[in-house]
Amino acid sequence: MWPRKDKSDKQSSVAVPAGPLPATLVNEVDGTELILVPEGGFLRGSLPSQGDPDERPRREIYLHAFYVARHPVTNKQYRKFLE
């Protein structure tokens, strides 16, 4: 369960089955389609000759898998979240 930020007793939830993570999920409350961003590493930052000083040093960052909405949140979905 993902707790709502409004501290009400209502909660948004997405059922994640045991085992390998599915490529897509649907939020049962508002129908939002979520897509899996697989875990892995990437290089963040700039090479010494590029970018701003606060973008250095370049380093590898590792993120665990997570889900993100396929489409931006609509005003209608946000309104429903606030109810």
Buried (B, 14 or more C-beta within 10 A) or exposed (E): EEEBEEEEEEEBEBEEEEEEEEEEBEBEBBEBEBEBEEEEEEEEBBEEEEEEEEEBEEEEEEEEEEBEEEEEEEEEBEEEBEE
